[in-house]
Amino acid sequence: MAIILMPNLLRGQTARDNHLFLHVNFAAGNVYTAAFPSLATWGLNELTKSNIFESALEVPFYSTDGFDLEQYSMVGYTAHDLFKDIHPSLKIGYQTRRMSDFNWGIYASGEYIMNQFKTQYSIFGYESNKLQRFLVGGSAFVVIGGVDKMYHFMIEAGGRYSMALNYEGPLADGKDGINNGLVSHFALKVTGAGGIQDFGIYADFNHFDLLKRNDAKLKMFNIGIMWTVTPGQRENRTDIY
C-alpha cells in the first residue's frame, strides 16, 4: 500500500519542498487486533502532525492440495484468533511534489508476516500451523492530483521477495521445508483532509508454492482494507496527500 505525507519533522519546509516518502503500517487479520492499534496510530499521527502511521484489516486466502485448511476466526477472542495474521511494515523512498495533476514516487519496503491456521493432514485431526516470513522489495506509484488539491487518487504496483523465517506445524520440517519466492503488490487509495485521511484497498499475490513437497501444495494471497485516522488535523491537512 502507499501513502504520501509531509511529516512535521522539518518545520522550515513546505509541503511542496518535502520529497520524503515514509510510511509505517500495522495490519492484522482479526477485527479487534486491527481496531485497537488504530488508537495508537491515531495518537502517533496527532503527535507527529502527519499521516505516517496507518492501520489495516488483512484477509488471507489459501489454496491447498493434499490436505484441508481452516482459518482461525476474524472475530474470535482466543490467542490464535487475535494473532491469526500479523503484518507490520516499513516503507521509505522518494516522491514528487508538483502542482500538476500527476505526481509519482518510489519506495523500498521491509515487512514481517505471521500467519496462523489449522490443517488436517494426518489421522490426528486439525493441527495448528504458524508461518513467519520476511519480505523485502519496493513499489512505484502515481498520484492523480497536485499538492494544492484537497483530495488525491493513488495507484501503486510493486514486488517483494518472501523469505521464510520459521514454520511450526505438521506440513514441513521448520523453515527448511518452506519455499522463498516472489510476491506482487497492488494498491488503490483515496487520500484527503478529513478525519479519516486515507482509505484504500490492497492485494498481495504469492507466485510460488509455500511447501517444498510433492504430495501437498499451499498457495495464498492477501486482500486488505487500510485507513489513516487523523481527526485533529482537518484544518491543516489540505495541502498534502
C-alpha positions as CSV (number, residue, x, y, z in Angstrom):
1,M,0.0,0.0,0.0
2,A,1.1,3.6,-0.4
3,I,0.9,6.8,1.5
4,I,2.4,10.2,0.7
5,L,3.0,12.6,3.6
6,M,4.6,15.7,5.0
7,P,5.8,14.8,8.5
8,N,6.1,17.8,10.8
9,L,9.8,17.0,11.4
10,L,11.3,19.8,9.3
11,R,9.2,22.7,10.2
12,G,11.0,25.0,7.8
13,Q,9.9,23.0,4.8
14,T,6.7,23.5,2.9
15,A,4.7,20.5,1.6
16,R,6.0,21.1,-1.9
17,D,9.6,21.1,-0.7
18,N,9.4,17.8,1.2
19,H,10.1,14.7,-1.0
20,L,10.4,12.1,1.7
21,F,8.1,9.1,1.5
22,L,7.7,7.5,4.9
23,H,5.1,5.0,6.0
24,V,4.7,2.6,8.9
25,N,1.7,0.2,8.7
26,F,0.2,-2.4,11.1
27,A,-2.1,-4.9,9.5
28,A,-4.0,-7.7,11.3
29,G,-6.4,-10.5,10.3
30,N,-8.7,-10.1,13.4
31,V,-11.1,-7.2,13.6
32,Y,-10.2,-6.4,17.2
33,T,-6.4,-6.7,16.7
34,A,-6.8,-4.3,13.7
35,A,-9.1,-1.9,15.6
36,F,-7.1,-1.4,18.8
37,P,-3.8,-0.4,17.2
38,S,-5.8,2.3,15.3
39,L,-6.0,4.2,18.6
40,A,-2.2,4.0,18.8
41,T,-1.7,5.1,15.2
42,W,-4.2,7.9,15.7
43,G,-2.2,9.2,18.7
44,L,1.1,8.9,16.9
45,N,-0.2,10.8,13.8
46,E,-1.6,13.5,16.1
47,L,1.7,13.7,17.9
48,T,3.8,14.0,14.7
49,K,1.2,16.1,12.9
50,S,1.4,13.7,10.0
51,N,-0.2,10.6,8.4
52,I,2.9,8.4,8.7
53,F,1.1,5.6,10.7
54,E,-1.6,3.5,9.2
55,S,-3.8,0.5,10.1
56,A,-5.3,-2.2,8.0
57,L,-7.6,-5.3,8.2
58,E,-6.0,-8.0,6.1
59,V,-7.7,-11.3,5.0
60,P,-5.6,-14.2,3.6
61,F,-7.0,-16.6,1.1
62,Y,-5.5,-20.1,0.8
63,S,-5.4,-22.7,-1.9
64,T,-4.5,-26.3,-0.8
65,D,-4.0,-29.7,-2.4
66,G,-3.4,-32.9,-0.3
67,F,-4.9,-31.6,3.0
68,D,-7.7,-29.5,4.5
69,L,-7.1,-26.0,5.9
70,E,-9.2,-24.0,8.3
71,Q,-8.6,-20.4,9.3
72,Y,-9.0,-19.1,12.8
73,S,-11.9,-16.6,13.5
74,M,-11.7,-13.0,12.4
75,V,-13.9,-12.1,15.3
76,G,-12.7,-14.6,17.9
77,Y,-11.1,-13.9,21.3
78,T,-8.6,-16.7,21.7
79,A,-4.9,-16.1,21.3
80,H,-4.9,-17.9,18.0
81,D,-7.9,-15.8,16.8
82,L,-6.4,-12.5,17.9
83,F,-3.0,-13.1,16.4
84,K,-4.0,-15.2,13.4
85,D,-2.4,-12.8,10.9
86,I,0.1,-10.1,11.8
87,H,1.7,-7.9,9.2
88,P,3.8,-4.8,10.2
89,S,5.8,-3.0,7.5
90,L,8.1,0.0,7.0
91,K,8.4,1.9,3.6
92,I,10.7,4.7,2.8
93,G,11.5,6.4,-0.5
94,Y,11.1,9.5,-2.8
95,Q,8.1,11.4,-4.0
96,T,7.5,14.3,-6.3
97,R,5.5,17.3,-5.0
98,R,4.4,19.2,-8.1
99,M,1.4,21.5,-8.6
100,S,0.5,19.5,-11.8
101,D,-2.3,16.9,-11.9
102,F,0.2,14.0,-11.8
103,N,2.9,13.1,-9.3
104,W,4.9,9.9,-8.7
105,G,7.1,8.2,-6.3
106,I,9.1,5.0,-5.4
107,Y,9.9,3.3,-2.2
108,A,11.7,0.3,-0.6
109,S,10.0,-1.8,1.9
110,G,10.6,-4.3,4.7
111,E,7.7,-6.4,6.0
112,Y,7.2,-9.1,8.6
113,I,4.3,-11.5,8.2
114,M,3.0,-14.2,10.6
115,N,0.1,-16.4,9.5
116,Q,-1.6,-18.9,11.8
117,F,-4.1,-21.6,10.7
118,K,-5.2,-25.2,11.2
119,T,-4.6,-28.1,8.8
120,Q,-5.8,-31.7,8.7
121,Y,-3.1,-33.8,7.1
122,S,-3.0,-36.9,9.3
123,I,-5.3,-39.1,11.4
124,F,-4.8,-36.7,14.3
125,G,-7.3,-34.2,13.1
126,Y,-6.7,-30.5,12.8
127,E,-3.4,-29.2,14.0
128,S,-2.0,-25.7,14.5
129,N,0.4,-24.1,12.0
130,K,2.4,-20.9,12.4
131,L,4.3,-19.5,9.4
132,Q,6.6,-16.5,9.7
133,R,8.2,-14.7,6.8
134,F,10.2,-11.5,6.0
135,L,9.5,-9.6,2.7
136,V,11.9,-7.1,1.1
137,G,11.2,-5.2,-2.1
138,G,9.7,-2.0,-3.4
139,S,6.9,-0.2,-5.3
140,A,6.2,2.7,-7.7
141,F,3.1,4.8,-7.5
142,V,1.4,7.6,-9.3
143,V,-0.8,10.3,-7.7
144,I,-3.7,12.0,-9.6
145,G,-3.9,15.5,-8.1
146,G,-1.4,18.2,-7.3
147,V,-0.2,19.2,-3.9
148,D,-2.6,22.1,-3.9
149,K,-5.7,19.8,-4.2
150,M,-7.6,18.6,-1.1
151,Y,-8.1,15.0,-2.4
152,H,-5.9,12.7,-4.4
153,F,-6.2,9.3,-6.0
154,M,-3.2,6.9,-5.8
155,I,-2.3,3.8,-7.9
156,E,0.5,1.6,-6.8
157,A,2.3,-1.6,-8.0
158,G,5.4,-3.4,-7.0
159,G,7.0,-6.6,-5.8
160,R,8.6,-8.2,-2.9
161,Y,10.8,-11.3,-2.2
162,S,9.5,-13.5,0.5
163,M,12.0,-15.3,2.8
164,A,10.9,-18.0,5.3
165,L,11.9,-17.2,8.9
166,N,10.2,-20.0,10.8
167,Y,7.5,-22.7,10.5
168,E,5.8,-24.7,13.2
169,G,3.3,-27.4,12.1
170,P,2.8,-30.8,10.5
171,L,3.4,-29.8,6.9
172,A,7.1,-29.1,6.9
173,D,10.3,-29.6,9.0
174,G,10.8,-26.0,10.1
175,K,11.7,-23.2,7.7
176,D,13.8,-25.5,5.6
177,G,10.5,-27.0,4.3
178,I,9.2,-23.6,3.2
179,N,9.9,-22.1,-0.2
180,N,11.0,-18.5,-0.8
181,G,9.6,-16.6,-3.8
182,L,8.2,-13.5,-5.4
183,V,5.1,-11.6,-4.3
184,S,3.3,-8.9,-6.3
185,H,1.7,-6.0,-4.6
186,F,-1.1,-3.6,-5.9
187,A,-3.0,-0.8,-4.1
188,L,-5.6,1.9,-4.7
189,K,-6.2,4.7,-2.3
190,V,-8.1,7.9,-1.9
191,T,-6.3,10.5,0.3
192,G,-7.8,13.7,1.7
193,A,-8.0,16.1,4.6
194,G,-10.9,14.6,6.6
195,G,-10.9,12.8,9.9
196,I,-10.2,9.5,8.1
197,Q,-7.5,11.0,5.9
198,D,-6.6,7.9,3.9
199,F,-8.7,5.0,2.8
200,G,-7.9,2.2,0.3
201,I,-7.5,-1.4,-0.6
202,Y,-4.5,-3.5,-1.5
203,A,-3.7,-7.1,-2.6
204,D,-0.5,-9.2,-2.3
205,F,-0.2,-12.3,-4.5
206,N,2.3,-15.1,-3.8
207,H,3.6,-16.5,-7.1
208,F,5.0,-19.7,-5.6
209,D,4.1,-22.8,-3.6
210,L,4.9,-22.3,0.0
211,L,5.6,-26.0,0.7
212,K,8.7,-27.9,-0.5
213,R,6.9,-31.2,-1.1
214,N,5.3,-33.1,-3.9
215,D,2.3,-34.6,-2.1
216,A,0.9,-31.3,-0.7
217,K,0.6,-27.8,-2.0
218,L,-0.2,-24.5,-0.3
219,K,-0.6,-21.2,-2.1
220,M,-2.1,-17.9,-0.8
221,F,-2.8,-14.2,-1.4
222,N,-3.9,-11.4,0.8
223,I,-6.5,-8.6,0.4
224,G,-6.6,-5.7,2.8
225,I,-8.5,-2.5,3.7
226,M,-6.3,0.3,5.0
227,W,-7.1,3.6,6.7
228,T,-5.4,6.5,8.5
229,V,-7.2,8.3,11.2
230,T,-6.2,12.0,11.9
231,P,-9.4,13.8,13.1
232,G,-7.4,16.6,14.8
233,Q,-5.8,17.6,11.5
234,R,-8.9,18.5,9.5
235,E,-7.9,22.2,9.1
236,N,-4.2,21.9,8.4
237,R,-4.0,18.8,6.1
238,T,-5.4,20.3,2.9
239,D,-2.1,20.6,1.1
240,I,-0.8,17.0,1.4
241,Y,-1.7,13.6,0.1
